Amino acid sequence: MSTRTSETMKAIQVYTEGDPEVLVYEDVPRPTAGPGEVLIRVYAAGVNPADWRARAGFPDVPEKFRHAIPPIPRPSIPGFDVSGIVEAVGPGVTEFREGDAVYGMVRFPHGGKSYAEYTRAPVTDLARKPVTLDHLQAAAVPMAALTAWQMLYLDLEASQTVLINGAAGGVGHFAVQLAKLKGARVIGVASGRHAAFLRELGVDQFIDYTVTPIEQVIHDIDVVFDTVGGENNRLLSILKRGGRFVPINIGNYSTEHAALAGITIGTSHHQALQSSSVQLAEIGKLIDTGQVHVVIDTVVPLAEARKAHERGEAGHIHGKIVLRVVEEGRCSRPPAYPLA
Ligand SMILES: NC(=O)c1ccc[n+]([C@@H]2O[C@H](COP(=O)([O-])OP(=O)(O)OC[C@H]3O[C@@H](n4cnc5c(N)ncnc54)[C@H](OP(=O)(O)O)[C@@H]3O)[C@@H](O)[C@H]2O)c1
């Protein structure tokens, strides 16, 4: 029986780490906006690997790195990416008013709580929603686009060649478009099913990693942007002396080898991903002027968040997964994954 009142809302909660079944749809207290925050009526919540990895207790993170994982209180509401309408403003807020459409990545990495009908967010984590996007599309943008912006776009130069590993995924598809906007030459690596999609996004060269080992065909490039991780030491060997290797996932590469080869690891701008209302506004402008496109892999209703995580963990993502919280508008692209 529902215990819903005007002070409660529907949300997904996680009581214990585990498989997607631990995502429970239930009534929880509705939050209120504190100082410097707004209360958002959530229309859509973006789904990221960070969400399903946190739900599962980050089983892929080796022991030596586990101290860096922020503690997750239980029960907790997952989700960082949100698009919605400002329902109320907290004390001291002048940036937004009730009724404004906003999008953002909320409280990363400490818990944004966007898998819910309402969420509260610091205004510094938000920007106005791009007007050309519906909420489903806007919720797909923040974490993936901010990662591509902070970890690749800011350092990249027009004269450079960049290899983007994992080019068809959430981060990768923004990275490809932003690198092309910078004027760089872009090599996209993905499984063959994404070849046409990535050529449409503008890659100059496509490599199907299931057929061709990257290091057999690529040498002496300027930048490797690796969203895949794992055994990525071999990616150092395709960089020229003075090149840059940007891993955003956990991988095995030798910092000693990189130093000997004169390779810089990481970015010069951001040590770790952070939200930025300024960058979200700039990304929004590129979207509204048709220079960056958002691609949706799958849309799932909030109540069925479990299916979104199952889709994510099945792999081979083509763009982004989004939770629909309020029915409105339609996606520009039909889901690539059947919603049972
Ligand atoms: N450090 C940070 O702050 C930060 C921020 C955002 C994301 N991340 C991490 O970055 C990773 C990627 O995020 P995402 O949102 O882009 O994930 P995603 O949407 O799941 O996309 C991953 C993509 O990688 C491709 N892929 C898988 N194995 C591959 C391989 N061996 N070679 C090339 N491509 C491969 C997949 O499709 P195909 O196999 O079909 O090509 C898929 O398109 C996640 O682990 C996430 O946690 C880190």
Ligand as a Chemical Component Dictionary entry (heavy atoms), coordinates in Angstrom:
data_LIG
# 
_chem_comp.id                   LIG 
_chem_comp.type                 NON-POLYMER 
_chem_comp.pdbx_formal_charge   0 
_chem_comp.three_letter_code    LIG 
# 
loop_
_chem_comp_atom.comp_id 
_chem_comp_atom.atom_id 
_chem_comp_atom.alt_atom_id 
_chem_comp_atom.type_symbol 
_chem_comp_atom.charge 
_chem_comp_atom.model_Cartn_x 
_chem_comp_atom.model_Cartn_y 
_chem_comp_atom.model_Cartn_z 
_chem_comp_atom.pdbx_ordinal 
LIG N1  N1  N 0  36.943 9.648  -14.397 1  
LIG C1  C1  C 0  35.746 10.211 -14.472 2  
LIG O1  O1  O 0  35.478 11.260 -13.896 3  
LIG C2  C2  C 0  34.708 9.550  -15.322 4  
LIG C3  C3  C 0  33.625 10.295 -15.812 5  
LIG C4  C4  C 0  32.693 9.676  -16.629 6  
LIG C5  C5  C 0  32.839 8.310  -16.923 7  
LIG N2  N2  N 1  33.889 7.624  -16.396 8  
LIG C6  C6  C 0  34.061 6.193  -16.690 9  
LIG O2  O2  O 0  34.334 6.072  -18.074 10 
LIG C7  C7  C 0  33.793 4.869  -18.562 11 
LIG C8  C8  C 0  32.974 5.147  -19.823 12 
LIG O3  O3  O 0  31.825 5.908  -19.468 13 
LIG P1  P1  P 0  30.612 6.035  -20.484 14 
LIG O4  O4  O 0  29.550 6.795  -19.797 15 
LIG O5  O5  O -1 31.099 6.505  -21.800 16 
LIG O6  O6  O 0  30.196 4.472  -20.603 17 
LIG P2  P2  P 0  29.236 3.772  -21.655 18 
LIG O7  O7  O 0  28.187 4.724  -22.097 19 
LIG O8  O8  O 0  28.856 2.482  -21.043 20 
LIG O9  O9  O 0  30.151 3.503  -22.957 21 
LIG C9  C9  C 0  31.223 2.625  -22.972 22 
LIG C10 C10 C 0  31.551 2.335  -24.437 23 
LIG O10 O10 O 0  32.768 1.619  -24.516 24 
LIG C11 C11 C 0  32.665 0.685  -25.610 25 
LIG N3  N3  N 0  33.653 -0.364 -25.384 26 
LIG C12 C12 C 0  33.590 -1.412 -24.529 27 
LIG N4  N4  N 0  34.723 -2.137 -24.591 28 
LIG C13 C13 C 0  35.524 -1.510 -25.507 29 
LIG C14 C14 C 0  36.837 -1.773 -25.989 30 
LIG N5  N5  N 0  37.542 -2.811 -25.569 31 
LIG N6  N6  N 0  37.352 -0.912 -26.889 32 
LIG C15 C15 C 0  36.653 0.155  -27.328 33 
LIG N7  N7  N 0  35.391 0.449  -26.912 34 
LIG C16 C16 C 0  34.846 -0.392 -26.001 35 
LIG C17 C17 C 0  31.223 0.232  -25.574 36 
LIG O11 O11 O 0  30.650 -0.190 -26.802 37 
LIG P3  P3  P 0  31.315 -1.207 -27.877 38 
LIG O12 O12 O 0  32.022 -2.270 -27.068 39 
LIG O13 O13 O 0  30.137 -1.767 -28.632 40 
LIG O14 O14 O 0  32.226 -0.385 -28.729 41 
LIG C18 C18 C 0  30.484 1.515  -25.157 42 
LIG O15 O15 O 0  30.008 2.243  -26.272 43 
LIG C19 C19 C 0  32.984 4.246  -17.405 44 
LIG O16 O16 O 0  33.745 3.237  -16.798 45 
LIG C20 C20 C 0  32.789 5.397  -16.455 46 
LIG O17 O17 O 0  32.655 4.971  -15.101 47 
LIG C21 C21 C 0  34.829 8.205  -15.610 48 
# 
loop_
_chem_comp_bond.comp_id 
_chem_comp_bond.atom_id_1 
_chem_comp_bond.atom_id_2 
_chem_comp_bond.value_order 
_chem_comp_bond.pdbx_ordinal 
LIG N1  C1  SING 1  
LIG C1  O1  DOUB 2  
LIG C1  C2  SING 3  
LIG C2  C3  SING 4  
LIG C2  C21 DOUB 5  
LIG C3  C4  DOUB 6  
LIG C4  C5  SING 7  
LIG C5  N2  DOUB 8  
LIG N2  C6  SING 9  
LIG N2  C21 SING 10 
LIG C6  O2  SING 11 
LIG C6  C20 SING 12 
LIG O2  C7  SING 13 
LIG C7  C8  SING 14 
LIG C7  C19 SING 15 
LIG C8  O3  SING 16 
LIG O3  P1  SING 17 
LIG P1  O4  DOUB 18 
LIG P1  O5  SING 19 
LIG P1  O6  SING 20 
LIG O6  P2  SING 21 
LIG P2  O7  DOUB 22 
LIG P2  O8  SING 23 
LIG P2  O9  SING 24 
LIG O9  C9  SING 25 
LIG C9  C10 SING 26 
LIG C10 O10 SING 27 
LIG C10 C18 SING 28 
LIG O10 C11 SING 29 
LIG C11 N3  SING 30 
LIG C11 C17 SING 31 
LIG N3  C12 SING 32 
LIG N3  C16 SING 33 
LIG C12 N4  DOUB 34 
LIG N4  C13 SING 35 
LIG C13 C14 SING 36 
LIG C13 C16 DOUB 37 
LIG C14 N5  SING 38 
LIG C14 N6  DOUB 39 
LIG N6  C15 SING 40 
LIG C15 N7  DOUB 41 
LIG N7  C16 SING 42 
LIG C17 O11 SING 43 
LIG C17 C18 SING 44 
LIG O11 P3  SING 45 
LIG P3  O12 DOUB 46 
LIG P3  O13 SING 47 
LIG P3  O14 SING 48 
LIG C18 O15 SING 49 
LIG C19 O16 SING 50 
LIG C19 C20 SING 51 
LIG C20 O17 SING 52 
# 
